[in-house]
């Protein structure tokens, strides 16, 4: 059986090292182990699109640009659709949230929908580029045509069902996995080397992910600033990893202004994207992971931290409670005071830290990429037998 998989997220810098890219890379790697499947990766050529852009003399005019963007989307879709037909695939698996290829008489189709955050947080996405908003809306229109939709949690399934009016039986929750190299380490010298590399001179609280509004960085900064006022006297840094604050201009000024207001310039470190080996060490060296996100489809950093034996403070929102089970301290992400209390509780209570470390290691063991691939393969089989 030939399975076509859209691997374009692996060729996009902003997706490659975040949840989407991690999902695509690990899913394809695991599916390739199935002898019954031949995995055919699809990453369209940009040659025609580049030519069109070069030949368009009025790119700056909104109407012309809009037409060009629609043309680009059509060309990208037709390229993959034509190639999928030519390759005689049985199923096409869409993984790019901006491009969903519906089924045809030549092949069946499944799409992974990571979340519907742009619909739930519309205000936060008004500043996104016009092209991206157009493609996202176009992709959503295709979802009702799909044979099956894979999403990352039962919470996301309910959101997709209620907001997009897609029947629950068409939506299959499949959890993400955590790679085996996310594990505890006793190499203290390695931890010291990585801390020195990023300018961390002492204990630290870790935050992993983007810096967009729903990641709740502003309230995290406010909660962090309250620790000393609540009696915590030890010096502890706040280290943010994964969010390219230089690219996110919309949030950068808000975050830097808040840091200056709270006088946190010398206590908060933004590392940007780091390589995986460093990320594993940063998890291991952290006092805790603070992840007060307003909304997630899954929340991969939670499981990565737990797999490294790092205790977790996270939001009491449905998806993060679903993924964390009983292995985290939960806080109200809308309440700065509550976030601060949760962090302080973990910093101060060694018995609680030990308990959550043990629970977290057990919880993380339930999430493997092998299991993700197995559940995905079941979806493929179900599609082909109905």
C-alpha positions, 0 to 999 in steps of 0.5 A, spaced: 500 500 500 502 506 498 501 512 503 502 519 500 504 524 506 505 531 506 512 533 509 512 540 507 512 542 514 519 539 515 521 544 509 519 550 513 523 554 518 517 556 523 514 549 523 520 544 523 522 545 530 516 546 533 510 541 534 508 540 527 515 538 524 516 534 530 510 530 529 511 529 521 518 527 522 517 522 527 510 519 524 514 518 517 520 515 521 515 510 524 510 508 518 516 507 514 517 501 519 511 498 516 512 493 511 505 493 508 506 501 507 510 504 502 511 511 504 511 517 499 513 524 501 510 530 498 514 537 498 512 541 492 517 544 488 517 552 488 519 553 481 513 555 478 511 559 484 517 563 484 516 564 476 510 567 477 512 572 483 518 574 479 513 576 473 508 579 477 510 587 476 505 589 481 506 585 487 505 590 492 498 592 490 493 588 494 488 586 489 494 583 485 497 580 491 491 577 493 490 574 486 497 571 486 496 568 492 490 564 490 494 562 484 500 560 488 495 555 492 492 553 486 498 551 483 501 548 489 495 543 490 494 541 483 502 539 483 501 535 489 494 532 486 497 531 480 503 527 483 499 523 487 494 520 482 501 519 478 504 515 484 498 511 484 497 512 492 492 509 496 491 514 501 494 521 502 495 524 509 495 532 509 499 534 515 500 542 513 494 546 516 494 551 510 493 545 505 488 540 505 488 535 499 481 532 499 479 525 497 478 524 489 476 517 485 484 516 485 485 515 492 482 516 499 484 522 504 486 523 511 488 530 514 491 531 521 488 538 524 493 540 530 488 545 533 483 550 531 487 556 535 486 561 529 478 560 530 478 560 537 483 566 538 481 570 532 484 577 535 491 574 535 491 572 528 488 578 525 496 581 524 498 575 521 499 575 513 493 575 508 496 569 505 496 565 511 489 567 513 486 565 506 490 559 506 487 557 513 480 558 511 481 555 504 483 548 508 478 548 513 473 548 507 476 542 505 476 538 512 468 536 511 470 532 505 475 528 508 474 520 509 477 521 516 480 527 521 486 526 526 487 530 531 491 530 538 487 530 543 479 529 545 479 536 547 481 538 540 476 533 537 470 536 541 472 543 539 473 541 532 466 538 532 462 544 535 466 549 531 466 546 524 460 542 525 464 535 523 461 529 526 465 526 532 465 519 528 469 522 523 475 525 528 480 520 531 484 523 537 491 520 537 496 522 542 503 525 540 509 521 542 516 523 546 522 521 543 526 516 547 532 521 548 528 525 552 530 522 559 533 524 566 541 525 566 546 525 571 551 528 567 552 535 571 557 537 567 553 537 561 548 541 565 553 546 567 556 547 560 549 548 556 547 553 562 553 557 560 552 556 553 545 560 554 548 565 560 544 561 565 548 562 572 544 559 577 537 555 578 532 556 573 524 556 571 524 553 564 518 555 559 518 552 552 514 554 546 512 560 542 511 567 545 505 568 541 499 571 546 496 564 547 502 562 550 501 567 556 508 569 557 506 576 559 502 573 565 508 568 566 513 574 567 508 577 572 507 571 576 515 570 576 516 577 579 511 576 585 516 570 587 520 574 591 514 578 594 511 571 596 518 570 600 522 566 595 529 569 597 533 564 592 535 567 586 532 563 580 532 565 573 526 564 568 529 561 561 524 561 555 526 556 549 523 555 542 520 562 541 523 566 536 522 573 539 525 577 534 521 574 528 514 575 532 514 583 532 507 583 534 509 580 541 516 583 542 514 590 544 509 587 549 514 582 552 520 587 552 516 593 555 513 588 561 520 586 562 522 593 563 516 595 567 518 589 572 525 590 572 526 583 569 532 585 564 537 581 568 533 575 570 529 573 564 533 569 558 530 568 551 534 563 548 530 562 541 530 555 538 535 550 541 538 544 538 534 538 541 540 535 545 541 542 548 533 542 550 534 535 553 539 538 558 535 544 559 529 540 561 534 536 566 537 542 569 530 546 570 527 546 577 521 546 573 517 547 567 512 553 567 507 552 562 501 557 563 498 556 556 491 559 555 490 553 550 493 547 546 491 542 542 496 537 546 502 541 549 508 537 547 513 540 552 509 537 558 510 530 556 518 532 554 519 535 561 516 529 564 520 524 561 526 528 563 524 527 570 522 535 571 516 537 575 511 541 571 506 547 573 501 548 567 494 551 566 487 547 568 485 548 561 481 541 558 487 539 553 493 540 558 489 537 564 487 531 559 495 530 557 498 531 564 493 527 568 495 527 575 502 529 574 502 536 574 500 542 579 494 546 575 493 553 575 488 558 573 492 561 567 488 567 567 490 569 574 497 571 575 497 570 583 495 563 582 500 562 577 505 564 582 503 560 587 503 554 583 510 555 581 512 557 589 509 551 591 513 547 587 520 551 588 519 550 596 516 543 597 521 538 595 516 532 597 511 535 592 517 535 587 519 528 588 512 525 587 511 529 581 517 527 578 515 520 579 508 521 576 511 524 570 516 519 568 510 514 569 505 518 565 510 520 559 512 512 558 504 512 555 506 517 550 510 514 544 511 515 537 510 507 536 503 508 539 502 514 534 504 510 528 500 504 530 493 508 531 494 512 525 495 505 521 488 503 524 485 509 521 488 508 514 486 501 514 479 503 517 478 508 511 480 503 506 475 497 508 469 502 509 
